[in-house]
């Protein structure tokens, strides 16, 4: 399992330990939800309060509507994009995995695709978007190795753009290669920082 989730809870616990009054208030509210769970007996207020991260997952998972609307509007028009956003909460996997970090795959995947499309279409600014797309996938892979698979979607998007160009110039090939390299560089970033800091 990647180290992202344990580090998130560790960071949250340390934060609430530094502000014990806040940890006490948040922990007390969360204990009302499941105050008799045997695994929670003996937990400090800061430890209980760190669970607020998991309670916030439906909100972060819902952020997937932003790149969903942007991509839908770009490729299919505003009306279809609004329809997709309206149907988004009805995807069965979202409520099924509401308390699990796996539901974040939607904003990671769609956010990466939107940034990759910006990398294709926005000139020199697009190169920063390509690196940002890789960085987003790096963050996703730090939480779940399964999110690395979304790099394939980005590569397919770049390849599809290249194949459907009526007149492919050498600069198009060069742009596609640079975008691919920046995606890989972004994907490696958080892992290199982690390796450099903790070995």
Secondary structure, DSSP 8 states (H G I E B T S, - for coil): --SHHHHHHHHHHHHHHHTHHHHHHHHHHHHTTSTT-GGGTT--HHHHHTTHHHHTHHHHHHTHHHHHHHHHHHHH-HHHHHHHHHHHTT-HHHHHTTTSGGGGHHHHHHHHHHHHHHHHHSTTHHHHHHHHHHHHHHHHHHH-GGGGGHHHHHHHHHHHHHHH-SS--HHHHHHHHHHHHHHHHHHHHHHHHHHHHH-
